[in-house]
Each structure stands twice: as structure tokens, then as C-alpha cells.
Amino acid sequence: MKRLTVAITGASGAIYAQRLLHHLDASSEVAQINLVISALGATVIREELELPVTGARQSDAELLLGRPTTKIALLPVKDVGATIASGSYPCDGMAVVPCSMGSLGYIAAGIARDLIHRAADVMLKERRALVLVPRETPFNAIHLENMLRVERAGALILPACPSFYHRPQSVLDLVDHLVFRIMAHLGVPHPTETAWQGRRPASE
Ligand SMILES: Cc1cc2nc3c(=O)[nH]c(=O)nc-3n(C[C@H](O)[C@H](O)[C@H](O)COP(=O)(O)O)c2cc1C
């Protein structure tokens, strides 16, 4: 049973976080999810998902999920003294979904002024799974260098690049395929119907 951290920062693509929480909350392999939402993360959620999330209330988890949950605990982003700020607290993996270029920069520089950046820093120092899902286009040289820097420090860069080989029929199909890739790297079993099965016969 895993204990995971999900952080939502202010890049476009709040739906990736929403679907990740949906699947992790439903997973029998996941015992607990600590959720942290940055101020701009909450802004983007309100903008893109039209949910009145503040980033500071436990009810944000229910709003994102669309149902009650006992598995997700919301931790305030300013509380750098929260459990996940310490390496002594057991945490099996962390995903920053989506990951803004701002948060990427903080993590790459090792500057831990909020709980998201501190928790990510802890994952790297403890050699635990840290999945960053950056979203920006185009990238400048600073973004690219920061990605390389965190990858070399042990993070996994899993950009929000949807794929089409599984023939998605909806936005949800596109999003979920990427979310399943995140789950795979967090070591959580996930549906595999959309995984590449090899080339189809030409008539299909
Ligand atoms: C609607 C909206 C969309 C944004 N989209 C992106 C984005 O896709 N990528 C990005 O790096 N920043 C994006 N930003 C800018 C970040 O939110 C901003 O840099 C912020 O300071 C990041 O802080 P955080 O990492 O603490 O959330 C967006 C901002 C808004 C308001």
C-alpha cells in the first residue's frame, strides 16, 4: 500500500491532476495521498475546470474528485513544516502535475520556499520517485537546462505530451493515457488497454 504526494502547480493542464487523483483514489494499492496545491495551481483549476478551489481547504480534494474521499489529505502549500517536508516521513513517490516552469526552476535550483518545492527536494535527497509533468510551449534554454538538471538529480521528466497511437476518442482518453504513464512511474497498477500492442493489420 503506497503513500503518495500529488502537487498541483500553476501550469495549464489541471485536468491531468484531476484524473490522476481520480485513479489514485480508486486504487486499492494506494493508502494515502497528500495533496498540495500552489496559489497559481488553484487559479488555473478555477480557470480550466471551473471549480471554486482555494488551495487551502480540505474540501478542495472533494471538489477535484467530485466525490467524498478519506484517502486524500490537503496540506497547505505555505506549511513547510508539514509531514512531507521531512525525509523521515515515509513517502513512496511524488508527482508534480502539471509542473510550471516556475516550480521546475525552484526545484532545479534546490530552493525550498514552499511545501511543494521542499517535498520535491526531499524526494531527491532520499532517492525516492519524483515525477515532474512540465507543461509549456515552446521551451526556452532555461527550461531545458532545468529539466536536465532535475533529471540528473534523480527526477523523471514526463512532459504533458499526449500521444495518439491508442486512437483516443475524447479529451479524457488523451488525458488518461498520460495519467497511466505517471501511475506506472509511481509504481501503481493502472488500466493497460491503451498501451501499445504492436502494429495493427493495415485494414484496421
Ligand atoms: C491560466 C494560466 C495558465 C498558465 N499556464 C502556464 C503553463 O502552461 N506553464 C507554465 O510554466 N506557467 C504557466 N502559467 C504561469 C504560472 O502559473 C506562474 O509562473 C506561476 O508563478 C507558477 O507558480 P507555481 O509553480 O507556484 O504554481 C500560467 C498561469 C495562468 C494564470
The ligand as an SDF file (V2000), in Angstrom:
LIG
                    3D

 31 33  0  0  0  0  0  0  0  0999 V2000
   -4.2270   30.4640  -16.7400 C   0  0  0  0  0  0  0  0  0  0  0  0
   -2.7480   30.3250  -16.5510 C   0  0  0  0  0  0  0  0  0  0  0  0
   -2.0630   29.3800  -17.2870 C   0  0  0  0  0  0  0  0  0  0  0  0
   -0.6850   29.2110  -17.1210 C   0  0  0  0  0  0  0  0  0  0  0  0
   -0.0500   28.2490  -17.8450 N   0  0  0  0  0  0  0  0  0  0  0  0
    1.2570   28.0100  -17.6200 C   0  0  0  0  0  0  0  0  0  0  0  0
    1.8970   26.9120  -18.2880 C   0  0  0  0  0  0  0  0  0  0  0  0
    1.2910   26.1750  -19.0670 O   0  0  0  0  0  0  0  0  0  0  0  0
    3.1880   26.6770  -17.9840 N   0  0  0  0  0  0  0  0  0  0  0  0
    3.8980   27.4470  -17.0930 C   0  0  0  0  0  0  0  0  0  0  0  0
    5.0640   27.1560  -16.8470 O   0  0  0  0  0  0  0  0  0  0  0  0
    3.3150   28.5030  -16.4670 N   0  0  0  0  0  0  0  0  0  0  0  0
    2.0090   28.7910  -16.6990 C   0  0  0  0  0  0  0  0  0  0  0  0
    1.4000   29.8410  -16.0450 N   0  0  0  0  0  0  0  0  0  0  0  0
    2.2190   30.7230  -15.2020 C   0  0  0  0  0  0  0  0  0  0  0  0
    2.4420   30.1620  -13.7920 C   0  0  0  0  0  0  0  0  0  0  0  0
    1.2060   29.9580  -13.1470 O   0  0  0  0  0  0  0  0  0  0  0  0
    3.2980   31.1350  -12.9840 C   0  0  0  0  0  0  0  0  0  0  0  0
    4.6220   31.1250  -13.4820 O   0  0  0  0  0  0  0  0  0  0  0  0
    3.3210   30.8320  -11.5020 C   0  0  0  0  0  0  0  0  0  0  0  0
    4.1550   31.7660  -10.8440 O   0  0  0  0  0  0  0  0  0  0  0  0
    3.7920   29.4300  -11.1830 C   0  0  0  0  0  0  0  0  0  0  0  0
    3.8030   29.2800   -9.7810 O   0  0  0  0  0  0  0  0  0  0  0  0
    3.6710   27.8500   -9.0940 P   0  0  0  0  0  0  0  0  0  0  0  0
    4.6740   26.9820   -9.7380 O   0  0  0  0  0  0  0  0  0  0  0  0
    3.9510   28.1100   -7.6480 O   0  0  0  0  0  0  0  0  0  0  0  0
    2.2640   27.3950   -9.2980 O   0  0  0  0  0  0  0  0  0  0  0  0
    0.0190   30.0320  -16.2050 C   0  0  0  0  0  0  0  0  0  0  0  0
   -0.6840   30.9710  -15.4530 C   0  0  0  0  0  0  0  0  0  0  0  0
   -2.0440   31.1130  -15.6180 C   0  0  0  0  0  0  0  0  0  0  0  0
   -2.7720   32.1370  -14.7780 C   0  0  0  0  0  0  0  0  0  0  0  0
  1  2  1  0
  2  3  1  0
  2 30  2  0
  3  4  2  0
  4  5  1  0
  4 28  1  0
  5  6  2  0
  6  7  1  0
  6 13  1  0
  7  8  2  0
  7  9  1  0
  9 10  1  0
 10 11  2  0
 10 12  1  0
 12 13  2  0
 13 14  1  0
 14 15  1  0
 14 28  1  0
 15 16  1  0
 16 17  1  0
 16 18  1  0
 18 19  1  0
 18 20  1  0
 20 21  1  0
 20 22  1  0
 22 23  1  0
 23 24  1  0
 24 25  2  0
 24 26  1  0
 24 27  1  0
 28 29  2  0
 29 30  1  0
 30 31  1  0
M  END
$$$$
